[in-house]
């Protein structure tokens, strides 16, 4: 994923998420509780005061939620994705990681298995 809000020309961020998701056993055949564990890679390219650079980060991520199973190969659900993101600040004409913050993001899922 690549994003830019356009407020500062030349600044953008990239992110990639990889997770292994486990389906938890449940008595209800139409419901599939899930839990996931993986990693998230982020990079932020900054451009300020005639200087530029990239801040990179690799962290652990996780998720939990549930899917509703409509057919054998069709599922939709809601997941809560949790990651330990970084907070950056400018100092001495450079951007650095200045702290961490826990991010909790809801995500809608659609699985079509071939």
VMD Tcl script that draws the C-alpha trace (Angstrom):
set ca {
  {0.00 0.00 0.00}
  {1.27 3.49 -0.78}
  {-0.35 6.65 0.56}
  {0.14 10.39 0.32}
  {-2.21 13.10 1.57}
  {-0.69 15.75 -0.71}
  {-0.06 18.34 2.02}
  {3.72 18.16 1.52}
  {4.80 17.41 -2.06}
  {7.25 14.52 -2.22}
  {6.20 12.93 1.08}
  {4.59 9.49 1.02}
  {4.45 6.28 3.01}
  {4.53 2.60 2.08}
  {3.29 -0.33 4.14}
  {3.02 -4.07 3.80}
  {1.33 -6.58 6.08}
  {1.87 -10.33 6.23}
  {-0.04 -12.55 8.62}
  {-0.72 -16.20 9.29}
  {-4.38 -16.55 10.26}
  {-5.70 -19.46 12.31}
  {-9.34 -20.49 12.22}
  {-10.50 -21.40 15.71}
  {-12.89 -24.34 16.21}
  {-16.53 -23.43 16.70}
  {-19.75 -25.43 17.03}
  {-21.55 -23.17 14.57}
  {-20.68 -24.23 11.01}
  {-21.46 -20.79 9.56}
  {-19.18 -18.87 11.98}
  {-15.35 -18.93 11.87}
  {-13.55 -17.11 14.69}
  {-10.00 -16.15 13.67}
  {-6.76 -15.00 15.24}
  {-3.72 -13.84 13.27}
  {-0.06 -13.11 13.94}
  {2.45 -11.56 11.58}
  {4.50 -8.55 10.73}
  {4.11 -5.08 9.30}
  {6.75 -3.16 7.36}
  {6.42 0.62 7.00}
  {8.54 3.27 5.37}
  {7.94 7.00 5.33}
  {9.72 9.18 2.79}
  {9.96 12.74 4.09}
  {10.97 15.96 2.37}
  {11.41 19.14 4.42}
  {13.73 22.15 4.43}
  {15.58 21.03 1.28}
  {16.44 17.70 2.91}
  {14.86 14.29 2.37}
  {15.16 10.75 3.65}
  {13.28 7.60 4.51}
  {12.40 6.19 7.92}
  {11.87 2.40 7.89}
  {10.30 0.17 10.52}
  {9.45 -3.52 11.01}
  {7.04 -4.61 13.74}
  {4.77 -7.35 15.01}
  {1.07 -7.24 14.18}
  {-1.95 -9.30 15.09}
  {-5.66 -9.58 14.46}
  {-8.76 -11.24 15.78}
  {-12.32 -11.37 14.59}
  {-14.83 -13.63 12.89}
  {-15.98 -14.61 9.43}
  {-19.47 -15.57 8.38}
  {-19.34 -18.53 6.02}
  {-21.91 -18.23 3.23}
  {-20.66 -21.16 1.14}
  {-17.68 -23.50 1.17}
  {-15.59 -20.98 -0.80}
  {-17.15 -17.65 0.24}
  {-16.59 -15.88 3.57}
  {-16.97 -12.31 4.80}
  {-16.08 -10.94 8.18}
  {-14.84 -8.25 10.49}
  {-11.31 -8.24 11.94}
  {-9.62 -5.97 14.44}
  {-6.04 -5.43 13.25}
  {-3.54 -4.36 15.93}
  {0.00 -3.07 15.23}
  {2.74 -1.26 17.13}
  {3.36 1.75 14.87}
  {6.02 4.42 15.19}
  {5.67 8.16 15.65}
  {8.21 10.34 13.82}
  {9.38 13.87 14.51}
  {11.74 16.28 12.77}
  {14.97 17.09 14.60}
  {18.23 18.57 13.27}
  {16.93 18.60 9.65}
  {16.23 14.87 9.90}
  {13.22 12.72 10.74}
  {13.56 10.09 13.44}
  {11.35 7.62 15.24}
  {10.44 9.32 18.47}
  {8.11 6.81 20.02}
  {5.60 4.04 19.53}
  {1.85 3.91 19.61}
  {-0.57 1.03 19.47}
  {-2.82 1.15 16.43}
  {-6.14 -0.72 16.42}
  {-7.85 -0.69 13.04}
  {-11.09 -2.43 12.07}
  {-10.98 -4.26 8.73}
  {-13.71 -5.81 6.62}
  {-12.68 -9.06 4.95}
  {-13.93 -10.95 1.93}
  {-12.48 -14.37 1.14}
  {-13.17 -16.08 -2.15}
  {-11.34 -19.41 -2.26}
  {-10.78 -20.97 -5.66}
}
mol new
graphics top color blue
foreach p $ca { graphics top sphere $p radius 0.5 }
foreach p [lrange $ca 0 end-1] q [lrange $ca 1 end] { graphics top cylinder $p $q radius 0.2 }
display resetview
